[in-house]
Amino acid sequence: HTRYPLVTGVQTCALPISVWSSLWQWMRDQPGRPPVDAEALTSACDDFCAALNDIRGLPAMDLYQRARHARSLRELWHLRAELYGLIALHRSQSEAEQRMARVNRHFPVGSRGALHQPTRQHHAPDHHA
């Protein structure tokens, strides 16, 4: 076994400054924009948690807690896929889409980092005679 000496004091990671800068930019809510107001975040959290209201189990409880403690809309935005998956698993895909519509209204279309959610009208039409 290789033994490493116990090092005390402050240690730094050997990542270049540009990596730390990029990480810091990513962690901030929306660089160059004012932070989201508390009322908007509270409203988004309320709708997010309401979508989980009737789903039981540890994964749902964990997601609920993470949503309640989100410090920004960006944090909440990153939990959406997990929310959709839980609702679809415990209810149905259709129910998940309905509940997500209420949650997604808090995230502007075309916002930085937002994903386009395709809907049925974006798919090619069925070719039935």
C-alpha positions as CSV (number, residue, x, y, z in Angstrom):
1,H,0.0,0.0,0.0
2,T,1.2,3.5,-0.7
3,R,1.1,5.8,2.3
4,Y,0.4,9.5,1.9
5,P,1.6,11.9,4.6
6,L,-1.1,13.7,6.5
7,V,-1.2,17.2,5.2
8,T,-2.6,20.0,7.4
9,G,-3.6,23.5,6.5
10,V,-5.3,24.8,3.3
11,Q,-5.0,22.7,0.2
12,T,-5.9,24.0,-3.2
13,C,-7.0,22.1,-6.2
14,A,-4.7,22.4,-9.2
15,L,-7.4,23.4,-11.7
16,P,-6.7,26.4,-13.9
17,I,-8.4,29.7,-13.0
18,S,-10.5,29.5,-16.2
19,V,-12.1,26.2,-14.9
20,W,-13.0,27.8,-11.6
21,S,-14.3,30.9,-13.4
22,S,-16.5,28.8,-15.6
23,L,-17.8,26.8,-12.6
24,W,-18.6,30.0,-10.8
25,Q,-20.4,31.4,-13.9
26,W,-22.5,28.2,-14.1
27,M,-23.3,28.2,-10.4
28,R,-24.7,31.7,-10.5
29,D,-28.4,31.9,-11.3
30,Q,-28.2,33.9,-14.6
31,P,-24.9,35.8,-15.1
32,G,-25.4,39.5,-15.9
33,R,-29.0,39.5,-14.7
34,P,-30.5,40.5,-11.4
35,P,-31.4,37.5,-9.1
36,V,-34.9,36.2,-9.2
37,D,-37.2,37.7,-6.7
38,A,-38.3,35.7,-3.7
39,E,-42.0,35.8,-4.7
40,A,-41.3,34.2,-8.1
41,L,-39.2,31.5,-6.6
42,T,-41.8,30.8,-3.9
43,S,-44.5,30.5,-6.5
44,A,-42.4,28.1,-8.7
45,C,-41.6,26.0,-5.6
46,D,-45.3,25.8,-4.7
47,D,-46.3,24.6,-8.1
48,F,-43.4,22.2,-8.3
49,C,-44.2,20.7,-4.9
50,A,-48.0,20.6,-5.7
51,A,-47.1,18.4,-8.7
52,L,-45.6,15.9,-6.2
53,N,-48.5,16.2,-3.7
54,D,-50.0,12.7,-4.2
55,I,-46.8,10.7,-4.9
56,R,-45.4,8.7,-2.0
57,G,-42.0,7.2,-1.4
58,L,-38.5,8.2,-0.6
59,P,-37.6,9.5,-4.0
60,A,-40.6,11.8,-4.0
61,M,-39.9,13.0,-0.5
62,D,-36.3,13.7,-1.4
63,L,-37.2,15.6,-4.5
64,Y,-39.8,17.6,-2.5
65,Q,-37.2,18.6,0.0
66,R,-34.7,19.6,-2.7
67,A,-37.3,21.7,-4.4
68,R,-38.4,23.4,-1.2
69,H,-34.8,24.3,-0.5
70,A,-33.9,25.6,-4.0
71,R,-32.2,28.9,-3.9
72,S,-32.9,29.9,-7.4
73,L,-35.2,29.1,-10.4
74,R,-32.1,27.6,-12.1
75,E,-31.8,25.1,-9.3
76,L,-35.5,24.2,-9.6
77,W,-35.2,24.0,-13.3
78,H,-32.6,21.3,-13.0
79,L,-35.0,19.2,-11.0
80,R,-37.7,19.1,-13.6
81,A,-36.6,15.9,-15.4
82,E,-36.7,14.0,-12.1
83,L,-40.1,15.4,-11.4
84,Y,-41.4,14.4,-14.8
85,G,-40.0,10.9,-14.3
86,L,-41.6,10.4,-10.9
87,I,-45.0,11.5,-12.1
88,A,-44.9,9.4,-15.2
89,L,-43.8,6.4,-13.2
90,H,-46.5,6.7,-10.5
91,R,-49.3,8.1,-12.6
92,S,-48.9,8.4,-16.4
93,Q,-47.0,10.2,-19.1
94,S,-50.1,12.2,-19.8
95,E,-50.5,13.2,-16.2
96,A,-46.8,14.1,-16.1
97,E,-47.2,16.4,-19.1
98,Q,-50.2,18.1,-17.6
99,R,-48.5,18.7,-14.2
100,M,-45.3,19.9,-15.9
101,A,-47.2,22.5,-17.9
102,R,-48.0,24.2,-14.6
103,V,-44.4,24.0,-13.4
104,N,-42.9,25.0,-16.8
105,R,-44.8,28.3,-16.9
106,H,-42.2,29.7,-14.4
107,F,-39.4,29.1,-16.9
108,P,-39.5,31.5,-19.9
109,V,-39.1,29.8,-23.3
110,G,-35.8,30.6,-24.8
111,S,-34.2,31.4,-21.5
112,R,-30.6,30.5,-21.1
113,G,-30.3,26.9,-20.3
114,A,-33.9,26.1,-21.0
115,L,-34.7,23.1,-23.1
116,H,-37.4,23.1,-25.8
117,Q,-40.1,20.7,-24.8
118,P,-41.6,19.2,-28.0
119,T,-45.3,18.8,-28.0
120,R,-47.5,16.7,-30.3
121,Q,-48.0,19.5,-32.8
122,H,-44.2,19.6,-33.4
123,H,-44.1,16.1,-34.6
124,A,-44.7,15.1,-38.2
125,P,-48.4,14.4,-38.8
126,D,-49.7,10.9,-38.8
127,H,-50.2,9.6,-42.3
128,H,-53.6,7.9,-42.1
129,A,-55.7,7.5,-45.2
